[in-house]
Amino acid sequence: MREHMDPPPKTEKWIENTVGALCDPIIVWPGYEDCVPDKLREDITMFRLLDRMKDPGLELATWPEVCAYMMTFSLAHPPTRDFTEMYEYAFVQYMKMKGVPVPGGFLKFYREELSTLQEQELVRLRRWIYNKGHEVTKSRLKAAKKEAKENLQTESKDQQLQFF
């Protein structure tokens, strides 16, 4: 009989990232969950999958995810200049991913470059959004496994044969 073998670490990470692309929640500012447009929600899932296929080890939120978070944050708080510039940059990156040409048109007024500090803050935000979504999914899976195990134990106790 063959013993159970765990998948290799790279495979396990790839599976985790793929499941996360489909199941991780969209991280937004608390109380503004319903403010994210449906099209942006669809793009988040699609671009998560595309990013994970390109680079399975990438542990950063996609540009649509960043835009969703920054949009909802700005509904709750007046944005600073740095925040506005980073939001504009994230929006331009998102539009580029969608194939909207940046030179000319409405995007010519948006920021295409950031200071080093802004870039670092944006990477930190992207990493935080990604990790937050994964944490929620992991805790949900852990709770579901625990519940399934408890249900299985309860069912097996009920189904035991009584000999005496």
Z-matrix of the N, CA and C atoms (Angstrom, degrees):
N
C 1 1.439
C 2 1.536 1 108.73
N 3 1.310 2 115.55 1 136.90
C 4 1.455 3 121.13 2 -178.39
C 5 1.515 4 111.22 3 -82.80
N 6 1.307 5 116.30 4 132.44
C 7 1.455 6 120.22 5 179.02
C 8 1.520 7 110.22 6 -79.83
N 9 1.328 8 114.87 7 155.34
C 10 1.473 9 120.78 8 177.58
C 11 1.525 10 109.15 9 -67.42
N 12 1.315 11 114.99 10 130.93
C 13 1.467 12 119.76 11 178.77
C 14 1.519 13 108.89 12 -119.26
N 15 1.321 14 116.69 13 135.53
C 16 1.458 15 120.69 14 176.17
C 17 1.519 16 109.24 15 -74.86
N 18 1.353 17 116.40 16 147.77
C 19 1.465 18 118.54 17 177.70
C 20 1.526 19 110.13 18 -68.33
N 21 1.322 20 117.14 19 156.00
C 22 1.460 21 119.69 20 177.52
C 23 1.526 22 110.24 21 -58.66
N 24 1.334 23 118.40 22 151.91
C 25 1.468 24 121.33 23 -177.00
C 26 1.527 25 114.03 24 -54.05
N 27 1.334 26 118.03 25 -40.17
C 28 1.469 27 120.15 26 179.81
C 29 1.526 28 110.98 27 -64.54
N 30 1.318 29 116.60 28 -41.41
C 31 1.456 30 121.24 29 179.16
C 32 1.522 31 110.29 30 -65.31
N 33 1.327 32 115.59 31 -42.61
C 34 1.459 33 120.88 32 179.70
C 35 1.533 34 110.59 33 -61.51
N 36 1.327 35 117.19 34 -42.33
C 37 1.469 36 121.74 35 178.77
C 38 1.523 37 110.54 36 -66.02
N 39 1.335 38 116.77 37 -39.65
C 40 1.457 39 120.56 38 178.88
C 41 1.528 40 110.44 39 -63.72
N 42 1.321 41 116.09 40 -43.24
C 43 1.466 42 120.39 41 178.52
C 44 1.524 43 110.03 42 -63.26
N 45 1.314 44 116.44 43 -45.24
C 46 1.472 45 121.00 44 179.42
C 47 1.531 46 111.04 45 -59.65
N 48 1.328 47 117.09 46 -43.63
C 49 1.464 48 120.55 47 179.80
C 50 1.524 49 111.98 48 -67.44
N 51 1.327 50 117.62 49 -38.97
C 52 1.456 51 120.72 50 179.72
C 53 1.522 52 110.91 51 -67.32
N 54 1.325 53 116.01 52 -44.69
C 55 1.470 54 119.69 53 176.43
C 56 1.527 55 109.32 54 -62.25
N 57 1.316 56 116.34 55 -41.22
C 58 1.462 57 120.14 56 178.45
C 59 1.513 58 112.74 57 -61.55
N 60 1.324 59 116.48 58 -38.12
C 61 1.466 60 120.04 59 179.27
C 62 1.522 61 110.94 60 -59.77
N 63 1.316 62 116.28 61 -33.56
C 64 1.460 63 120.77 62 -178.91
C 65 1.529 64 113.18 63 -90.98
N 66 1.326 65 116.76 64 -33.36
C 67 1.468 66 120.11 65 -169.59
C 68 1.529 67 115.58 66 -108.60
N 69 1.317 68 117.83 67 -22.70
C 70 1.465 69 118.29 68 -177.88
C 71 1.524 70 109.78 69 -59.37
N 72 1.327 71 116.50 70 139.74
C 73 1.461 72 118.66 71 178.51
C 74 1.521 73 111.17 72 -70.26
N 75 1.302 74 115.98 73 160.12
C 76 1.462 75 121.14 74 174.52
C 77 1.521 76 106.19 75 -84.15
N 78 1.306 77 116.00 76 121.18
C 79 1.463 78 121.23 77 -176.61
C 80 1.520 79 108.80 78 -85.64
N 81 1.324 80 114.72 79 120.72
C 82 1.463 81 121.71 80 178.34
C 83 1.520 82 108.64 81 -133.08
N 84 1.318 83 115.41 82 170.75
C 85 1.458 84 119.92 83 176.56
C 86 1.529 85 107.89 84 -65.64
N 87 1.343 86 117.95 85 132.85
C 88 1.467 87 121.29 86 -176.88
C 89 1.540 88 112.51 87 -52.87
N 90 1.329 89 114.23 88 133.05
C 91 1.448 90 120.95 89 179.26
C 92 1.514 91 114.05 90 94.75
N 93 1.331 92 117.19 91 -7.56
C 94 1.459 93 121.47 92 -177.10
C 95 1.529 94 112.16 93 -118.12
N 96 1.322 95 116.52 94 25.39
C 97 1.466 96 121.44 95 -176.96
C 98 1.529 97 112.97 96 -60.59
N 99 1.316 98 117.05 97 -33.52
C 100 1.465 99 120.72 98 -176.81
C 101 1.526 100 113.13 99 -85.14
N 102 1.320 101 118.02 100 0.36
C 103 1.465 102 121.49 101 -175.85
C 104 1.527 103 113.64 102 -88.76
N 105 1.320 104 117.52 103 -8.83
C 106 1.465 105 120.56 104 -178.25
C 107 1.534 106 108.41 105 -81.18
N 108 1.331 107 117.59 106 121.34
C 109 1.467 108 120.25 107 -179.71
C 110 1.533 109 112.22 108 -60.19
N 111 1.328 110 115.41 109 148.80
C 112 1.472 111 120.91 110 -178.59
C 113 1.527 112 112.16 111 -57.57
N 114 1.317 113 117.44 112 -40.83
C 115 1.474 114 121.19 113 -179.31
C 116 1.530 115 110.42 114 -62.17
N 117 1.330 116 116.66 115 -40.66
C 118 1.463 117 119.97 116 178.01
C 119 1.524 118 110.12 117 -65.91
N 120 1.316 119 118.33 118 -39.43
C 121 1.472 120 121.88 119 176.68
C 122 1.534 121 110.64 120 -59.76
N 123 1.334 122 116.00 121 -44.31
C 124 1.466 123 120.28 122 178.59
C 125 1.530 124 110.69 123 -62.98
N 126 1.331 125 116.07 124 -43.43
C 127 1.463 126 119.89 125 179.88
C 128 1.521 127 111.73 126 -63.92
N 129 1.315 128 116.86 127 -35.42
C 130 1.468 129 119.87 128 179.34
C 131 1.522 130 109.61 129 -59.73
N 132 1.314 131 117.24 130 -49.37
C 133 1.475 132 120.47 131 -179.88
C 134 1.524 133 110.78 132 -62.25
N 135 1.328 134 116.64 133 -46.22
C 136 1.463 135 120.01 134 -177.90
C 137 1.536 136 111.35 135 -62.82
N 138 1.331 137 117.14 136 -46.07
C 139 1.461 138 119.60 137 -177.89
C 140 1.521 139 112.40 138 -72.89
N 141 1.332 140 117.82 139 -27.65
C 142 1.469 141 119.84 140 172.18
C 143 1.525 142 109.39 141 -60.59
N 144 1.326 143 116.01 142 -48.94
C 145 1.467 144 119.90 143 -179.61
C 146 1.521 145 111.53 144 -62.24
N 147 1.334 146 117.07 145 -44.43
C 148 1.463 147 120.48 146 179.28
C 149 1.521 148 111.41 147 -61.67
N 150 1.328 149 117.27 148 -44.86
C 151 1.467 150 120.65 149 178.98
C 152 1.515 151 111.71 150 -61.89
N 153 1.339 152 117.69 151 -41.40
C 154 1.462 153 120.96 152 -178.65
C 155 1.519 154 111.37 153 -69.51
N 156 1.344 155 116.94 154 -30.76
C 157 1.465 156 119.30 155 176.99
C 158 1.528 157 109.92 156 -71.96
N 159 1.320 158 117.69 157 -37.98
C 160 1.465 159 121.05 158 179.27
C 161 1.522 160 111.44 159 -69.44
N 162 1.342 161 115.85 160 -44.58
C 163 1.457 162 120.71 161 -176.89
C 164 1.528 163 108.97 162 -143.44
N 165 1.348 164 117.03 163 93.37
C 166 1.467 165 120.25 164 -176.87
C 167 1.528 166 113.86 165 -60.61
N 168 1.313 167 117.32 166 -22.96
C 169 1.458 168 120.36 167 -178.68
C 170 1.523 169 113.91 168 -90.28
N 171 1.317 170 117.17 169 -1.06
C 172 1.459 171 121.24 170 -178.21
C 173 1.522 172 109.67 171 -66.87
N 174 1.305 173 116.14 172 123.22
C 175 1.464 174 120.70 173 -179.08
C 176 1.519 175 109.96 174 -119.21
N 177 1.330 176 114.73 175 53.71
C 178 1.462 177 122.35 176 176.68
C 179 1.519 178 108.41 177 -130.13
N 180 1.325 179 115.75 178 146.28
C 181 1.459 180 120.17 179 174.82
C 182 1.522 181 108.95 180 -66.80
N 183 1.320 182 115.86 181 150.84
C 184 1.463 183 120.65 182 177.90
C 185 1.525 184 109.20 183 -75.82
N 186 1.331 185 115.28 184 166.44
C 187 1.461 186 119.87 185 -179.99
C 188 1.528 187 112.29 186 -62.55
N 189 1.324 188 120.01 187 -39.60
C 190 1.470 189 117.76 188 176.28
C 191 1.537 190 112.57 189 -62.18
N 192 1.335 191 117.00 190 -36.16
C 193 1.473 192 120.00 191 177.07
C 194 1.515 193 111.04 192 -64.02
N 195 1.330 194 115.93 193 -42.16
C 196 1.464 195 120.62 194 179.02
C 197 1.527 196 109.61 195 -62.52
N 198 1.320 197 116.31 196 -43.89
C 199 1.470 198 120.25 197 179.23
C 200 1.529 199 111.15 198 -61.88
N 201 1.322 200 117.43 199 -41.11
C 202 1.470 201 120.83 200 179.46
C 203 1.525 202 110.33 201 -62.59
N 204 1.328 203 116.57 202 -45.17
C 205 1.464 204 119.65 203 -179.68
C 206 1.529 205 110.43 204 -65.42
N 207 1.324 206 116.37 205 -47.48
C 208 1.462 207 119.84 206 -176.63
C 209 1.534 208 111.15 207 -66.75
N 210 1.323 209 116.98 208 -35.00
C 211 1.459 210 120.38 209 177.64
C 212 1.524 211 110.06 210 -62.31
N 213 1.326 212 117.18 211 -48.18
C 214 1.461 213 120.05 212 -177.70
C 215 1.530 214 111.54 213 -70.51
N 216 1.325 215 117.39 214 -34.09
C 217 1.462 216 120.29 215 175.53
C 218 1.523 217 109.95 216 -61.40
N 219 1.333 218 115.72 217 -43.25
C 220 1.470 219 119.59 218 -176.61
C 221 1.532 220 112.01 219 -70.01
N 222 1.328 221 117.82 220 -18.07
C 223 1.457 222 120.46 221 174.37
C 224 1.529 223 111.44 222 -73.41
N 225 1.325 224 115.84 223 -26.42
C 226 1.462 225 121.09 224 -176.91
C 227 1.527 226 113.30 225 -97.20
N 228 1.338 227 116.89 226 -23.63
C 229 1.466 228 120.89 227 -174.41
C 230 1.523 229 110.38 228 -137.32
N 231 1.320 230 116.75 229 143.68
C 232 1.473 231 117.50 230 173.65
C 233 1.529 232 109.23 231 -68.34
N 234 1.323 233 117.67 232 127.72
C 235 1.470 234 119.48 233 -176.46
C 236 1.530 235 112.40 234 -76.04
N 237 1.333 236 114.33 235 147.00
C 238 1.458 237 120.52 236 173.67
C 239 1.531 238 108.28 237 -81.79
N 240 1.315 239 115.66 238 173.09
C 241 1.470 240 119.59 239 178.43
C 242 1.533 241 110.50 240 -63.45
N 243 1.327 242 116.98 241 -45.87
C 244 1.472 243 120.29 242 179.10
C 245 1.523 244 110.90 243 -59.54
N 246 1.331 245 116.45 244 -44.53
C 247 1.457 246 120.72 245 179.29
C 248 1.527 247 110.18 246 -59.26
N 249 1.329 248 116.21 247 -46.08
C 250 1.469 249 120.74 248 -179.26
C 251 1.521 250 110.88 249 -60.96
N 252 1.321 251 117.19 250 -43.04
C 253 1.461 252 120.77 251 179.97
C 254 1.532 253 111.27 252 -65.84
N 255 1.331 254 116.48 253 -39.80
C 256 1.465 255 119.34 254 178.28
C 257 1.530 256 110.83 255 -68.58
N 258 1.321 257 116.84 256 -37.06
C 259 1.461 258 121.30 257 177.37
C 260 1.527 259 110.04 258 -64.79
N 261 1.320 260 117.39 259 -43.73
C 262 1.466 261 121.24 260 177.06
C 263 1.527 262 110.76 261 -60.29
N 264 1.323 263 116.08 262 -43.57
C 265 1.461 264 121.17 263 179.84
C 266 1.535 265 110.12 264 -62.14
N 267 1.336 266 116.31 265 -46.90
C 268 1.470 267 120.61 266 179.70
C 269 1.527 268 109.89 267 -60.79
N 270 1.322 269 116.88 268 -39.91
C 271 1.461 270 121.05 269 179.71
C 272 1.524 271 110.84 270 -64.36
N 273 1.329 272 117.16 271 -42.79
C 274 1.470 273 120.66 272 178.64
C 275 1.528 274 110.05 273 -62.75
N 276 1.337 275 117.84 274 -41.83
C 277 1.458 276 121.06 275 178.81
C 278 1.528 277 110.70 276 -62.81
N 279 1.308 278 116.07 277 -40.81
C 280 1.465 279 121.80 278 177.80
C 281 1.528 280 110.13 279 -62.61
N 282 1.315 281 117.18 280 -45.69
C 283 1.468 282 120.67 281 -179.39
C 284 1.529 283 111.16 282 -65.79
N 285 1.323 284 116.77 283 -36.53
C 286 1.470 285 120.26 284 176.14
C 287 1.530 286 110.02 285 -62.05
N 288 1.337 287 116.39 286 -42.34
C 289 1.462 288 120.73 287 178.88
C 290 1.523 289 110.95 288 -61.26
N 291 1.310 290 116.49 289 -33.63
C 292 1.464 291 121.06 290 179.86
C 293 1.522 292 112.21 291 -80.63
N 294 1.344 293 116.53 292 -8.45
C 295 1.454 294 120.37 293 178.82
C 296 1.516 295 114.45 294 91.01
N 297 1.338 296 117.15 295 13.67
C 298 1.466 297 120.36 296 176.99
C 299 1.528 298 107.41 297 -80.32
N 300 1.332 299 118.30 298 122.41
C 301 1.468 300 120.21 299 -177.72
C 302 1.532 301 111.39 300 -66.50
N 303 1.337 302 116.62 301 132.62
C 304 1.460 303 121.55 302 -177.65
C 305 1.524 304 112.43 303 -80.47
N 306 1.333 305 120.92 304 -46.18
C 307 1.465 306 118.50 305 -179.12
C 308 1.522 307 110.31 306 -63.50
N 309 1.327 308 115.74 307 128.69
C 310 1.459 309 120.30 308 -179.19
C 311 1.517 310 110.24 309 79.37
N 312 1.310 311 115.80 310 -179.89
C 313 1.458 312 119.86 311 179.42
C 314 1.515 313 111.43 312 65.32
N 315 1.331 314 115.73 313 -164.87
C 316 1.463 315 119.37 314 -175.27
C 317 1.521 316 113.60 315 -72.42
N 318 1.325 317 118.19 316 -18.69
C 319 1.468 318 120.02 317 -178.25
C 320 1.523 319 113.46 318 -78.09
N 321 1.336 320 118.45 319 -12.34
C 322 1.459 321 119.31 320 -176.67
C 323 1.527 322 112.36 321 -65.39
N 324 1.321 323 117.03 322 -17.43
C 325 1.464 324 120.28 323 -179.18
C 326 1.520 325 112.87 324 -92.38
N 327 1.324 326 117.12 325 -6.60
C 328 1.450 327 120.46 326 -177.42
C 329 1.524 328 111.60 327 -92.27
N 330 1.310 329 114.71 328 157.68
C 331 1.459 330 122.97 329 -176.93
C 332 1.521 331 111.13 330 -71.21
N 333 1.334 332 114.70 331 131.89
C 334 1.465 333 119.88 332 177.17
C 335 1.528 334 112.19 333 -115.12
N 336 1.318 335 116.82 334 -7.07
C 337 1.466 336 121.00 335 178.08
C 338 1.518 337 109.23 336 -135.10
N 339 1.322 338 115.16 337 151.84
C 340 1.458 339 121.23 338 179.39
C 341 1.525 340 109.72 339 -127.50
N 342 1.314 341 115.86 340 161.09
C 343 1.459 342 119.93 341 172.14
C 344 1.528 343 107.41 342 -71.65
N 345 1.307 344 116.41 343 164.56
C 346 1.471 345 120.96 344 179.42
C 347 1.518 346 110.42 345 -59.28
N 348 1.321 347 117.54 346 -42.44
C 349 1.464 348 121.30 347 179.84
C 350 1.532 349 110.83 348 -64.28
N 351 1.327 350 117.34 349 -41.99
C 352 1.464 351 120.70 350 177.81
C 353 1.522 352 111.21 351 -64.05
N 354 1.333 353 116.86 352 -40.59
C 355 1.466 354 120.46 353 177.28
C 356 1.525 355 110.66 354 -60.38
N 357 1.326 356 116.06 355 -44.45
C 358 1.464 357 120.72 356 -179.90
C 359 1.532 358 110.99 357 -63.60
N 360 1.324 359 116.55 358 -41.80
C 361 1.462 360 120.57 359 178.82
C 362 1.525 361 111.30 360 -65.43
N 363 1.307 362 116.18 361 -38.27
C 364 1.463 363 120.26 362 179.46
C 365 1.527 364 111.16 363 -68.27
N 366 1.320 365 117.56 364 -39.67
C 367 1.474 366 120.77 365 176.07
C 368 1.525 367 109.29 366 -64.68
N 369 1.318 368 116.80 367 -41.18
C 370 1.467 369 120.81 368 178.18
C 371 1.532 370 110.92 369 -61.73
N 372 1.337 371 116.31 370 -42.39
C 373 1.464 372 120.74 371 177.48
C 374 1.529 373 110.81 372 -64.42
N 375 1.331 374 117.22 373 -44.04
C 376 1.466 375 120.73 374 179.57
C 377 1.531 376 111.06 375 -61.64
N 378 1.310 377 116.86 376 -40.46
C 379 1.469 378 121.05 377 178.89
C 380 1.536 379 109.62 378 -66.95
N 381 1.345 380 116.88 379 -42.06
C 382 1.456 381 120.98 380 -179.43
C 383 1.522 382 110.81 381 -63.18
N 384 1.342 383 118.18 382 -45.81
C 385 1.468 384 122.16 383 179.53
C 386 1.526 385 109.85 384 -60.33
N 387 1.328 386 116.83 385 -46.20
C 388 1.469 387 121.51 386 179.06
C 389 1.534 388 110.52 387 -59.06
N 390 1.323 389 116.86 388 -50.25
C 391 1.468 390 121.32 389 -177.65
C 392 1.524 391 111.69 390 -64.65
N 393 1.319 392 117.03 391 -39.46
C 394 1.465 393 120.95 392 -179.95
C 395 1.527 394 110.01 393 -61.96
N 396 1.327 395 117.36 394 -45.05
C 397 1.462 396 120.91 395 178.15
C 398 1.515 397 112.17 396 -61.97
N 399 1.338 398 116.03 397 -42.57
C 400 1.477 399 120.49 398 179.55
C 401 1.534 400 110.72 399 -65.98
N 402 1.327 401 117.63 400 -39.04
C 403 1.465 402 121.12 401 178.95
C 404 1.528 403 110.55 402 -60.28
N 405 1.319 404 116.58 403 -44.47
C 406 1.467 405 120.72 404 179.98
C 407 1.521 406 109.86 405 -62.11
N 408 1.323 407 117.23 406 -46.22
C 409 1.468 408 120.75 407 -179.37
C 410 1.526 409 110.81 408 -63.54
N 411 1.336 410 117.39 409 -43.56
C 412 1.468 411 120.43 410 179.52
C 413 1.521 412 111.27 411 -61.76
N 414 1.328 413 117.20 412 -41.98
C 415 1.467 414 119.24 413 -179.77
C 416 1.527 415 110.87 414 -67.94
N 417 1.330 416 117.54 415 -35.56
C 418 1.464 417 120.49 416 176.44
C 419 1.536 418 110.51 417 -65.32
N 420 1.337 419 116.57 418 -43.91
C 421 1.466 420 120.29 419 179.20
C 422 1.523 421 111.20 420 -64.06
N 423 1.315 422 116.35 421 -41.07
C 424 1.462 423 121.01 422 179.65
C 425 1.530 424 110.03 423 -62.46
N 426 1.337 425 116.53 424 -44.03
C 427 1.463 426 120.86 425 178.93
C 428 1.531 427 110.69 426 -65.09
N 429 1.330 428 117.07 427 -40.40
C 430 1.466 429 120.85 428 179.38
C 431 1.528 430 111.01 429 -65.37
N 432 1.346 431 117.18 430 -41.45
C 433 1.469 432 120.67 431 177.85
C 434 1.526 433 110.85 432 -63.24
N 435 1.330 434 115.78 433 -42.34
C 436 1.466 435 120.46 434 -179.74
C 437 1.530 436 109.99 435 -63.37
N 438 1.327 437 116.57 436 -43.65
C 439 1.461 438 121.01 437 179.30
C 440 1.527 439 111.11 438 -64.70
N 441 1.332 440 117.07 439 -41.55
C 442 1.458 441 120.94 440 179.23
C 443 1.525 442 110.52 441 -64.09
N 444 1.325 443 116.19 442 -40.87
C 445 1.461 444 120.61 443 179.50
C 446 1.531 445 110.37 444 -64.42
N 447 1.331 446 116.49 445 -43.01
C 448 1.459 447 120.24 446 178.47
C 449 1.526 448 111.07 447 -64.36
N 450 1.317 449 116.75 448 -40.97
C 451 1.469 450 120.39 449 178.32
C 452 1.516 451 111.29 450 -64.38
N 453 1.335 452 116.07 451 -40.23
C 454 1.466 453 120.63 452 179.07
C 455 1.515 454 110.75 453 -64.46
N 456 1.329 455 117.00 454 -41.90
C 457 1.456 456 120.51 455 179.15
C 458 1.531 457 110.80 456 -64.86
N 459 1.316 458 116.25 457 -40.89
C 460 1.462 459 120.22 458 178.98
C 461 1.513 460 110.53 459 -64.89
N 462 1.341 461 117.31 460 -44.24
C 463 1.462 462 121.49 461 178.94
C 464 1.518 463 111.43 462 -63.86
N 465 1.331 464 117.31 463 -40.69
C 466 1.467 465 119.58 464 -177.99
C 467 1.526 466 111.07 465 -68.49
N 468 1.333 467 117.61 466 -33.00
C 469 1.469 468 120.03 467 176.54
C 470 1.519 469 110.23 468 -66.95
N 471 1.323 470 116.40 469 -39.65
C 472 1.461 471 120.92 470 -179.52
C 473 1.521 472 111.95 471 -69.15
N 474 1.333 473 117.69 472 -27.01
C 475 1.456 474 121.20 473 -174.23
C 476 1.530 475 113.45 474 -98.29
N 477 1.324 476 118.21 475 3.83
C 478 1.456 477 120.10 476 179.94
C 479 1.529 478 110.35 477 -68.40
N 480 1.303 479 114.95 478 143.06
C 481 1.456 480 120.45 479 178.23
C 482 1.527 481 110.27 480 -78.47
N 483 1.269 482 114.52 481 138.06
C 484 1.453 483 120.26 482 177.94
C 485 1.531 484 108.40 483 -99.64
N 486 1.318 485 117.70 484 117.58
C 487 1.453 486 121.32 485 -179.70
C 488 1.531 487 112.60 486 -96.41
N 489 1.294 488 116.53 487 -22.81
C 490 1.468 489 119.25 488 -177.33
C 491 1.491 490 110.91 489 -122.86
